[in-house]
Amino acid sequence: MSAPLIWIAIPLLVSVVLLFLPSERWITYLGTLFSAFLAVLAFWLPPDSTQRVGSFSLRIDSTFSLLGRQISLTASDQVLLILIYGIATFWFFGTLSTGGARRIVPLGQMVIALLVASLAVEPFLYAGLLIEIAVLLSIPLLTEPAQKPGRGLLRFLIYQTLAMPFILFAGFLLSGAESGSADVALISQAALMLGLGFAFLLSVFPLYTWIPLLAEEALPYAVGFILLIFPTFSLVFGLSFVDRYSWLRDSENLQVALRLVGLLMMVSAGLWAAFQRHLGRIFAYATVAETGLSLLAMSLPDRQAGLQILFYLLVPRALAYGIWTISITVFKMRAPDLKFSSLQGLARQFPWATAGLILSNLALTGTPLFASFPVRQALWEKLAVQSLPAALWFGLATLGLWVGALRSLAVLTMAPKHTLWVSNETWEQRIMIGLGLFGLLMFGLFPQWAQPFLANLPAMFEHLGK
C-alpha cells in the first residue's frame, strides 16, 4: 500500500460514499471517525516506515505512479498529514452543532484530499489543476443547490482561478532556473508572474474584497472551513516554491515584500474590523489579518524561527475559527441577520455562543493565557528587532481587532437589566464551544507541549528547514 492511496485516493472514494448517505448525523459521525483514523494512522505508521503487528509486517511506501506522474508523500510530510486530518476531525464533528454536514463533510474531505495531492504531485505544474478542481468543489460547499451565487462567491472563484495561469506560466519559465543560472530578465519576469499568482491565491491586499462579501452570504461554518484550508495549503505551496529555487530563497527583496504585504494586510484588516457592524465581516477581516501574520512570519531572516511560528499558529487558528463560526452560526439561526442592530442583548439568551465569539476573537489577537499569545509575542519581538515602525504597525493592527471584539461584546450585552440569563444553545453547541475554548486555553498555558510535535514541520522543506 502506498501513502498517496491512503491519504488521497481513499478519502476521495469515502467522500463519494458519504454524499449518498441519507442521514446527516451518520455523515458527520463517519466523516469524523474516518478523518481521525487517517490522523492516527499517519502518527502510528508514517510513509516509508514499517510496523510489526504480531507476525505481520506493515509498510507504507511513499510514492505512487499515475499516468507516468509521481505522487509522493514522504516521512517529512507526516506531521502535516496528522495536523490536516486532525483539524478535519474537529471541523467535521462541529457540524453536529451547525448543520450543513451533507455539504461540509464529504466536499470538505474531497477538498483536503485534492490539496494534499497538489503538494505531492510531480512535476509540480500539475498542482495547479488539482487546486482548481478543489476550488470548483468549494462552490457547492458554500451554496445551497437552489441558491443564486452572490458577489463574494463569484469573486472567490474568479480570483482563485486567475491565480493558476500566473503560477503555471512562472513555473514554465523557471523550469531551468533551479541552479540560478538562467537569464536574469527571464527570472525577473517569472518572479513577477509568481508574485501575481500568489497575490490572487492568498488574496493579499487589496485582493481580499471577496472575503467579507462571502462571510455575509454563505453559512459561516462553511466559510470558516474554506478560509482556513485554502490559505494554509497556499502558504505551504508558496514555501515549496521558495525552497525549490536558490535565487528566491536568498533574495532580500522577497523578505521586504513579504513584510510589506503582511503589514498591509494586518493593518488594513484590523482597521476595517474595528468599524464593522456585522459579525461575519469582523470574522472575515480577522482571517485576512491572520494571513498577513503568516506572511510576516515568512519574512523573518531567521527562517527556522519563522517556519516554527507559521506552523505553530495553525492549531490555535483552527480552534479559534471553529469556535468563532459555530458561535456566529448560533446567532444566525436565531436572528434575521448578523448585523449589530439585530443582535442587541442576545448574550443573555446565548451566553455560550457569546463567550465563544468574544474569546476566540481575543485569542486570535494574542491575548495572554490563550494559544496565540506565545508565538505572536515572539513574532512581535523579532519584528521589532528588524524594524521598530513595523512593530508599531503590528500593534496598531492588533488593537483594531481588539476594538472589533469589544464592540461586539458591547452590542451582545446591550439588554434591559430585568432580562433573565438563560442558555438556549443545544448541548452539541455547548460541548463544541467548551472543548474549543479549553483547547485554546491549554495551548496558551502549556505551549511547550506542542513544540516537539510542530518543530518537525519545517523538515518538509529541504533547504528552508535547515
C-alpha positions as a Python dict, from the first residue, in 0.01 Angstrom:
ca = {
    (1, 'M'): (0, 0, 0),
    (2, 'S'): (127, 349, -84),
    (3, 'A'): (79, 671, 109),
    (4, 'P'): (-97, 861, -175),
    (5, 'L'): (-359, 587, -194),
    (6, 'I'): (-426, 603, 180),
    (7, 'W'): (-431, 982, 233),
    (8, 'I'): (-556, 1095, -111),
    (9, 'A'): (-737, 828, -314),
    (10, 'I'): (-927, 652, -33),
    (11, 'P'): (-1055, 982, 119),
    (12, 'L'): (-1189, 1076, -224),
    (13, 'L'): (-1374, 745, -252),
    (14, 'V'): (-1511, 767, 103),
    (15, 'S'): (-1631, 1121, 33),
    (16, 'V'): (-1833, 998, -264),
    (17, 'V'): (-1995, 734, -43),
    (18, 'L'): (-2079, 995, 223),
    (19, 'L'): (-2261, 1204, -35),
    (20, 'F'): (-2524, 932, -74),
    (21, 'L'): (-2592, 860, 293),
    (22, 'P'): (-2947, 957, 393),
    (23, 'S'): (-2874, 1082, 747),
    (24, 'E'): (-2670, 1396, 821),
    (25, 'R'): (-2572, 1258, 1161),
    (26, 'W'): (-2430, 944, 1001),
    (27, 'I'): (-2238, 1163, 757),
    (28, 'T'): (-2093, 1358, 1050),
    (29, 'Y'): (-2004, 1053, 1257),
    (30, 'L'): (-1848, 854, 973),
    (31, 'G'): (-1663, 1153, 827),
    (32, 'T'): (-1526, 1244, 1170),
    (33, 'L'): (-1416, 889, 1251),
    (34, 'F'): (-1252, 843, 913),
    (35, 'S'): (-1055, 1169, 942),
    (36, 'A'): (-948, 1072, 1293),
    (37, 'F'): (-838, 731, 1163),
    (38, 'L'): (-622, 896, 893),
    (39, 'A'): (-461, 1127, 1151),
    (40, 'V'): (-388, 837, 1391),
    (41, 'L'): (-255, 622, 1106),
    (42, 'A'): (-17, 900, 1000),
    (43, 'F'): (108, 915, 1358),
    (44, 'W'): (146, 539, 1403),
    (45, 'L'): (259, 437, 1055),
    (46, 'P'): (404, 730, 857),
    (47, 'P'): (514, 692, 493),
    (48, 'D'): (832, 492, 434),
    (49, 'S'): (809, 316, 770),
    (50, 'T'): (738, -37, 889),
    (51, 'Q'): (541, -161, 1188),
    (52, 'R'): (508, -517, 1313),
    (53, 'V'): (168, -641, 1430),
    (54, 'G'): (216, -990, 1569),
    (55, 'S'): (366, -1198, 1290),
    (56, 'F'): (269, -945, 1022),
    (57, 'S'): (480, -659, 894),
    (58, 'L'): (302, -346, 768),
    (59, 'R'): (475, -97, 541),
    (60, 'I'): (356, 213, 357),
    (61, 'D'): (553, 320, 51),
    (62, 'S'): (588, 690, -18),
    (63, 'T'): (536, 702, -396),
    (64, 'F'): (255, 611, -631),
    (65, 'S'): (276, 637, -1011),
    (66, 'L'): (-26, 750, -1212),
    (67, 'L'): (-13, 800, -1590),
    (68, 'G'): (361, 848, -1577),
    (69, 'R'): (343, 1107, -1298),
    (70, 'Q'): (476, 1061, -946),
    (71, 'I'): (265, 1137, -638),
    (72, 'S'): (482, 1121, -330),
    (73, 'L'): (416, 1163, 43),
    (74, 'T'): (735, 1107, 241),
    (75, 'A'): (815, 1076, 610),
    (76, 'S'): (874, 1452, 623),
    (77, 'D'): (504, 1502, 543),
    (78, 'Q'): (392, 1300, 846),
    (79, 'V'): (328, 1595, 1077),
    (80, 'L'): (136, 1786, 809),
    (81, 'L'): (-89, 1484, 749),
    (82, 'I'): (-155, 1447, 1122),
    (83, 'L'): (-228, 1818, 1153),
    (84, 'I'): (-456, 1849, 850),
    (85, 'Y'): (-663, 1539, 917),
    (86, 'G'): (-673, 1622, 1289),
    (87, 'I'): (-815, 1965, 1206),
    (88, 'A'): (-1065, 1798, 972),
    (89, 'T'): (-1175, 1571, 1257),
    (90, 'F'): (-1252, 1870, 1480),
    (91, 'W'): (-1419, 2060, 1197),
    (92, 'F'): (-1640, 1776, 1075),
    (93, 'F'): (-1753, 1691, 1429),
    (94, 'G'): (-1856, 2055, 1465),
    (95, 'T'): (-2128, 2011, 1202),
    (96, 'L'): (-2338, 1845, 1474),
    (97, 'S'): (-2384, 2193, 1620),
    (98, 'T'): (-2413, 2395, 1299),
    (99, 'G'): (-2584, 2172, 1042),
    (100, 'G'): (-2473, 2153, 681),
    (101, 'A'): (-2293, 1821, 724),
    (102, 'R'): (-2420, 1693, 387),
    (103, 'R'): (-2213, 1962, 213),
    (104, 'I'): (-1927, 2033, 453),
    (105, 'V'): (-1814, 1680, 541),
    (106, 'P'): (-1793, 1497, 204),
    (107, 'L'): (-1698, 1800, -5),
    (108, 'G'): (-1456, 1920, 263),
    (109, 'Q'): (-1291, 1577, 264),
    (110, 'M'): (-1255, 1595, -115),
    (111, 'V'): (-1105, 1945, -99),
    (112, 'I'): (-848, 1837, 161),
    (113, 'A'): (-750, 1525, -36),
    (114, 'L'): (-704, 1726, -357),
    (115, 'L'): (-497, 1993, -184),
    (116, 'V'): (-277, 1724, -25),
    (117, 'A'): (-233, 1580, -375),
    (118, 'S'): (-135, 1925, -506),
    (119, 'L'): (161, 1926, -265),
    (120, 'A'): (257, 1567, -350),
    (121, 'V'): (239, 1559, -731),
    (122, 'E'): (548, 1579, -951),
    (123, 'P'): (605, 1773, -1167),
    (124, 'F'): (454, 2050, -959),
    (125, 'L'): (286, 2214, -1260),
    (126, 'Y'): (5, 1959, -1218),
    (127, 'A'): (-67, 2110, -877),
    (128, 'G'): (-248, 2397, -1049),
    (129, 'L'): (-506, 2161, -1197),
    (130, 'L'): (-569, 1994, -860),
    (131, 'I'): (-607, 2327, -680),
    (132, 'E'): (-855, 2446, -943),
    (133, 'I'): (-1063, 2129, -901),
    (134, 'A'): (-1065, 2192, -524),
    (135, 'V'): (-1184, 2550, -588),
    (136, 'L'): (-1468, 2422, -807),
    (137, 'L'): (-1573, 2170, -541),
    (138, 'S'): (-1587, 2456, -291),
    (139, 'I'): (-1871, 2622, -481),
    (140, 'P'): (-2140, 2364, -385),
    (141, 'L'): (-1987, 2352, -36),
    (142, 'L'): (-2058, 2724, 8),
    (143, 'T'): (-2403, 2744, -154),
    (144, 'E'): (-2737, 2570, -132),
    (145, 'P'): (-2841, 2394, -458),
    (146, 'A'): (-3120, 2645, -533),
    (147, 'Q'): (-2931, 2949, -406),
    (148, 'K'): (-2813, 3212, -652),
    (149, 'P'): (-2434, 3271, -619),
    (150, 'G'): (-2352, 3602, -457),
    (151, 'R'): (-2080, 3850, -542),
    (152, 'G'): (-1841, 3710, -283),
    (153, 'L'): (-1864, 3356, -418),
    (154, 'L'): (-1815, 3472, -777),
    (155, 'R'): (-1509, 3678, -681),
    (156, 'F'): (-1367, 3383, -489),
    (157, 'L'): (-1399, 3165, -799),
    (158, 'I'): (-1257, 3433, -1031),
    (159, 'Y'): (-959, 3529, -814),
    (160, 'Q'): (-859, 3172, -732),
    (161, 'T'): (-887, 3078, -1099),
    (162, 'L'): (-683, 3380, -1210),
    (163, 'A'): (-402, 3267, -982),
    (164, 'M'): (-344, 2945, -1174),
    (165, 'P'): (-227, 3085, -1514),
    (166, 'F'): (24, 3315, -1346),
    (167, 'I'): (170, 3038, -1127),
    (168, 'L'): (182, 2784, -1410),
    (169, 'F'): (343, 3031, -1651),
    (170, 'A'): (601, 3123, -1386),
    (171, 'G'): (674, 2754, -1328),
    (172, 'F'): (721, 2705, -1700),
    (173, 'L'): (967, 2997, -1718),
    (174, 'L'): (1154, 2872, -1413),
    (175, 'S'): (1180, 2510, -1528),
    (176, 'G'): (1552, 2557, -1596),
    (177, 'A'): (1630, 2802, -1318),
    (178, 'E'): (1686, 2567, -1021),
    (179, 'S'): (2059, 2629, -1035),
    (180, 'G'): (2016, 3006, -1063),
    (181, 'S'): (2199, 3021, -1396),
    (182, 'A'): (1902, 3128, -1608),
    (183, 'D'): (1880, 3465, -1779),
    (184, 'V'): (1826, 3749, -1530),
    (185, 'A'): (1548, 3908, -1737),
    (186, 'L'): (1368, 3573, -1761),
    (187, 'I'): (1391, 3521, -1386),
    (188, 'S'): (1257, 3873, -1325),
    (189, 'Q'): (957, 3806, -1547),
    (190, 'A'): (896, 3473, -1377),
    (191, 'A'): (921, 3635, -1033),
    (192, 'L'): (661, 3893, -1135),
    (193, 'M'): (425, 3620, -1262),
    (194, 'L'): (479, 3418, -946),
    (195, 'G'): (408, 3720, -726),
    (196, 'L'): (84, 3797, -910),
    (197, 'G'): (-25, 3434, -892),
    (198, 'F'): (22, 3408, -518),
    (199, 'A'): (-132, 3753, -468),
    (200, 'F'): (-457, 3615, -613),
    (201, 'L'): (-420, 3277, -442),
    (202, 'L'): (-362, 3425, -94),
    (203, 'S'): (-597, 3719, -153),
    (204, 'V'): (-341, 3975, -43),
    (205, 'F'): (-413, 4347, -15),
    (206, 'P'): (-620, 4474, -196),
    (207, 'L'): (-749, 4146, -348),
    (208, 'Y'): (-937, 4024, -40),
    (209, 'T'): (-1262, 4210, -109),
    (210, 'W'): (-1442, 3878, -171),
    (211, 'I'): (-1378, 3752, 182),
    (212, 'P'): (-1612, 3988, 377),
    (213, 'L'): (-1872, 3957, 100),
    (214, 'L'): (-1862, 3577, 121),
    (215, 'A'): (-1890, 3593, 501),
    (216, 'E'): (-2221, 3778, 462),
    (217, 'E'): (-2364, 3539, 203),
    (218, 'A'): (-2276, 3182, 300),
    (219, 'L'): (-2304, 2954, 602),
    (220, 'P'): (-2043, 3089, 848),
    (221, 'Y'): (-1909, 2743, 938),
    (222, 'A'): (-1852, 2657, 570),
    (223, 'V'): (-1683, 2994, 512),
    (224, 'G'): (-1456, 2934, 811),
    (225, 'F'): (-1351, 2597, 670),
    (226, 'I'): (-1260, 2748, 331),
    (227, 'L'): (-1076, 3044, 488),
    (228, 'L'): (-873, 2802, 699),
    (229, 'I'): (-789, 2529, 448),
    (230, 'F'): (-711, 2725, 132),
    (231, 'P'): (-469, 2983, 284),
    (232, 'T'): (-294, 2705, 478),
    (233, 'F'): (-223, 2497, 169),
    (234, 'S'): (-145, 2808, -37),
    (235, 'L'): (121, 2910, 214),
    (236, 'V'): (278, 2563, 211),
    (237, 'F'): (262, 2562, -170),
    (238, 'G'): (432, 2902, -179),
    (239, 'L'): (703, 2786, 60),
    (240, 'S'): (773, 2491, -170),
    (241, 'F'): (848, 2740, -449),
    (242, 'V'): (1083, 2938, -224),
    (243, 'D'): (1254, 2616, -116),
    (244, 'R'): (1294, 2497, -476),
    (245, 'Y'): (1483, 2800, -617),
    (246, 'S'): (1802, 2925, -452),
    (247, 'W'): (1780, 3274, -605),
    (248, 'L'): (1434, 3310, -450),
    (249, 'R'): (1541, 3172, -111),
    (250, 'D'): (1833, 3413, -84),
    (251, 'S'): (1652, 3720, -212),
    (252, 'E'): (1638, 4011, 33),
    (253, 'N'): (1370, 4169, -184),
    (254, 'L'): (1143, 3874, -110),
    (255, 'Q'): (1175, 3932, 265),
    (256, 'V'): (1099, 4302, 226),
    (257, 'A'): (799, 4229, 1),
    (258, 'L'): (656, 3971, 241),
    (259, 'R'): (695, 4208, 535),
    (260, 'L'): (531, 4496, 348),
    (261, 'V'): (238, 4288, 218),
    (262, 'G'): (190, 4119, 555),
    (263, 'L'): (174, 4452, 738),
    (264, 'L'): (-62, 4599, 478),
    (265, 'M'): (-297, 4305, 523),
    (266, 'M'): (-284, 4319, 902),
    (267, 'V'): (-324, 4695, 935),
    (268, 'S'): (-598, 4733, 673),
    (269, 'A'): (-790, 4433, 808),
    (270, 'G'): (-751, 4549, 1168),
    (271, 'L'): (-877, 4898, 1089),
    (272, 'W'): (-1174, 4766, 889),
    (273, 'A'): (-1263, 4516, 1165),
    (274, 'A'): (-1273, 4797, 1422),
    (275, 'F'): (-1555, 4975, 1235),
    (276, 'Q'): (-1770, 4685, 1112),
    (277, 'R'): (-2131, 4636, 1222),
    (278, 'H'): (-2166, 4276, 1103),
    (279, 'L'): (-2030, 3974, 1292),
    (280, 'G'): (-1948, 3783, 973),
    (281, 'R'): (-1746, 4072, 830),
    (282, 'I'): (-1548, 4110, 1153),
    (283, 'F'): (-1457, 3742, 1133),
    (284, 'A'): (-1363, 3782, 766),
    (285, 'Y'): (-1122, 4066, 836),
    (286, 'A'): (-969, 3868, 1124),
    (287, 'T'): (-889, 3587, 878),
    (288, 'V'): (-727, 3839, 642),
    (289, 'A'): (-512, 3962, 930),
    (290, 'E'): (-412, 3602, 1006),
    (291, 'T'): (-286, 3554, 650),
    (292, 'G'): (-86, 3873, 689),
    (293, 'L'): (54, 3739, 1015),
    (294, 'S'): (172, 3424, 835),
    (295, 'L'): (344, 3633, 567),
    (296, 'L'): (522, 3831, 839),
    (297, 'A'): (648, 3505, 990),
    (298, 'M'): (779, 3402, 647),
    (299, 'S'): (964, 3734, 616),
    (300, 'L'): (1187, 3679, 920),
    (301, 'P'): (1560, 3641, 842),
    (302, 'D'): (1571, 3352, 1090),
    (303, 'R'): (1395, 3102, 864),
    (304, 'Q'): (1377, 2825, 1120),
    (305, 'A'): (1206, 3050, 1374),
    (306, 'G'): (975, 3193, 1109),
    (307, 'L'): (861, 2848, 995),
    (308, 'Q'): (803, 2733, 1352),
    (309, 'I'): (591, 3041, 1424),
    (310, 'L'): (399, 2991, 1099),
    (311, 'F'): (316, 2627, 1171),
    (312, 'Y'): (252, 2671, 1542),
    (313, 'L'): (-22, 2923, 1457),
    (314, 'L'): (-219, 2662, 1261),
    (315, 'V'): (-367, 2477, 1559),
    (316, 'P'): (-492, 2780, 1759),
    (317, 'R'): (-614, 2933, 1432),
    (318, 'A'): (-819, 2621, 1351),
    (319, 'L'): (-967, 2610, 1702),
    (320, 'A'): (-1048, 2982, 1705),
    (321, 'Y'): (-1203, 2977, 1356),
    (322, 'G'): (-1415, 2677, 1450),
    (323, 'I'): (-1544, 2825, 1778),
    (324, 'W'): (-1600, 3166, 1621),
    (325, 'T'): (-1802, 3034, 1327),
    (326, 'I'): (-2004, 2796, 1547),
    (327, 'S'): (-2096, 3094, 1765),
    (328, 'I'): (-2187, 3308, 1465),
    (329, 'T'): (-2400, 3023, 1330),
    (330, 'V'): (-2591, 3004, 1660),
    (331, 'F'): (-2679, 3373, 1630),
    (332, 'K'): (-2767, 3338, 1261),
    (333, 'M'): (-3015, 3061, 1346),
    (334, 'R'): (-3200, 3290, 1589),
    (335, 'A'): (-3166, 3638, 1435),
    (336, 'P'): (-3276, 3770, 1093),
    (337, 'D'): (-2916, 3865, 1010),
    (338, 'L'): (-2578, 3920, 1176),
    (339, 'K'): (-2592, 4300, 1187),
    (340, 'F'): (-2542, 4466, 1524),
    (341, 'S'): (-2895, 4610, 1511),
    (342, 'S'): (-3039, 4256, 1510),
    (343, 'L'): (-2819, 4113, 1784),
    (344, 'Q'): (-2860, 4352, 2075),
    (345, 'G'): (-2891, 4173, 2408),
    (346, 'L'): (-2860, 3819, 2273),
    (347, 'A'): (-2579, 3744, 2521),
    (348, 'R'): (-2845, 3684, 2787),
    (349, 'Q'): (-3010, 3418, 2572),
    (350, 'F'): (-2693, 3265, 2427),
    (351, 'P'): (-2411, 3302, 2682),
    (352, 'W'): (-2208, 3010, 2544),
    (353, 'A'): (-2213, 3148, 2191),
    (354, 'T'): (-2123, 3494, 2320),
    (355, 'A'): (-1829, 3356, 2517),
    (356, 'G'): (-1714, 3155, 2216),
    (357, 'L'): (-1739, 3456, 1984),
    (358, 'I'): (-1554, 3703, 2206),
    (359, 'L'): (-1289, 3471, 2347),
    (360, 'S'): (-1198, 3319, 2009),
    (361, 'N'): (-1169, 3673, 1870),
    (362, 'L'): (-941, 3776, 2155),
    (363, 'A'): (-743, 3452, 2129),
    (364, 'L'): (-651, 3533, 1767),
    (365, 'T'): (-526, 3877, 1873),
    (366, 'G'): (-271, 3722, 2107),
    (367, 'T'): (-448, 3779, 2439),
    (368, 'P'): (-238, 3643, 2731),
    (369, 'L'): (-323, 3290, 2851),
    (370, 'F'): (-457, 3192, 2508),
    (371, 'A'): (-285, 2980, 2244),
    (372, 'S'): (-169, 3250, 2003),
    (373, 'F'): (-5, 3465, 2270),
    (374, 'P'): (341, 3299, 2293),
    (375, 'V'): (406, 3289, 1918),
    (376, 'R'): (257, 3630, 1843),
    (377, 'Q'): (472, 3774, 2118),
    (378, 'A'): (781, 3605, 1972),
    (379, 'L'): (697, 3734, 1624),
    (380, 'W'): (641, 4086, 1756),
    (381, 'E'): (979, 4084, 1933),
    (382, 'K'): (1162, 3960, 1623),
    (383, 'L'): (981, 4217, 1409),
    (384, 'A'): (1085, 4496, 1647),
    (385, 'V'): (1450, 4392, 1608),
    (386, 'Q'): (1418, 4431, 1230),
    (387, 'S'): (1208, 4748, 1220),
    (388, 'L'): (1055, 4944, 1506),
    (389, 'P'): (796, 5115, 1280),
    (390, 'A'): (687, 4772, 1153),
    (391, 'A'): (639, 4657, 1514),
    (392, 'L'): (428, 4968, 1587),
    (393, 'W'): (205, 4897, 1285),
    (394, 'F'): (174, 4537, 1408),
    (395, 'G'): (47, 4667, 1742),
    (396, 'L'): (-200, 4901, 1569),
    (397, 'A'): (-344, 4613, 1367),
    (398, 'T'): (-387, 4406, 1685),
    (399, 'L'): (-560, 4699, 1854),
    (400, 'G'): (-811, 4717, 1567),
    (401, 'L'): (-907, 4352, 1615),
    (402, 'W'): (-942, 4414, 1990),
    (403, 'V'): (-1179, 4703, 1923),
    (404, 'G'): (-1391, 4481, 1697),
    (405, 'A'): (-1420, 4222, 1976),
    (406, 'L'): (-1512, 4479, 2242),
    (407, 'R'): (-1774, 4642, 2018),
    (408, 'S'): (-1929, 4301, 1954),
    (409, 'L'): (-1938, 4232, 2328),
    (410, 'A'): (-2100, 4569, 2399),
    (411, 'V'): (-2378, 4506, 2145),
    (412, 'L'): (-2448, 4149, 2257),
    (413, 'T'): (-2479, 4252, 2623),
    (414, 'M'): (-2695, 4557, 2547),
    (415, 'A'): (-3019, 4441, 2711),
    (416, 'P'): (-3256, 4570, 2981),
    (417, 'K'): (-3142, 4487, 3332),
    (418, 'H'): (-3453, 4279, 3412),
    (419, 'T'): (-3381, 4036, 3125),
    (420, 'L'): (-3313, 3688, 3263),
    (421, 'W'): (-3000, 3490, 3177),
    (422, 'V'): (-3082, 3160, 3006),
    (423, 'S'): (-2892, 2924, 2777),
    (424, 'N'): (-3075, 2842, 2455),
    (425, 'E'): (-2781, 2665, 2287),
    (426, 'T'): (-2810, 2293, 2217),
    (427, 'W'): (-2589, 2051, 2409),
    (428, 'E'): (-2383, 1990, 2093),
    (429, 'Q'): (-2313, 2362, 2062),
    (430, 'R'): (-2212, 2389, 2429),
    (431, 'I'): (-1980, 2088, 2401),
    (432, 'M'): (-1807, 2213, 2087),
    (433, 'I'): (-1761, 2568, 2217),
    (434, 'G'): (-1644, 2440, 2555),
    (435, 'L'): (-1394, 2194, 2403),
    (436, 'G'): (-1258, 2458, 2168),
    (437, 'L'): (-1210, 2718, 2441),
    (438, 'F'): (-1048, 2457, 2665),
    (439, 'G'): (-806, 2370, 2382),
    (440, 'L'): (-717, 2737, 2327),
    (441, 'L'): (-651, 2780, 2698),
    (442, 'M'): (-438, 2466, 2727),
    (443, 'F'): (-227, 2562, 2426),
    (444, 'G'): (-174, 2904, 2583),
    (445, 'L'): (-82, 2776, 2930),
    (446, 'F'): (139, 2491, 2807),
    (447, 'P'): (279, 2587, 2465),
    (448, 'Q'): (578, 2358, 2522),
    (449, 'W'): (351, 2055, 2475),
    (450, 'A'): (320, 2125, 2104),
    (451, 'Q'): (685, 2214, 2049),
    (452, 'P'): (824, 1860, 1991),
    (453, 'F'): (540, 1783, 1750),
    (454, 'L'): (532, 2104, 1544),
    (455, 'A'): (909, 2151, 1542),
    (456, 'N'): (936, 1877, 1278),
    (457, 'L'): (710, 2053, 1025),
    (458, 'P'): (989, 2266, 871),
    (459, 'A'): (1159, 1938, 770),
    (460, 'M'): (910, 1926, 482),
    (461, 'F'): (1138, 2173, 305),
    (462, 'E'): (1482, 2054, 204),
    (463, 'H'): (1656, 2392, 233),
    (464, 'L'): (1429, 2622, 436),
    (465, 'G'): (1403, 2372, 721),
    (466, 'K'): (1778, 2379, 786),
}
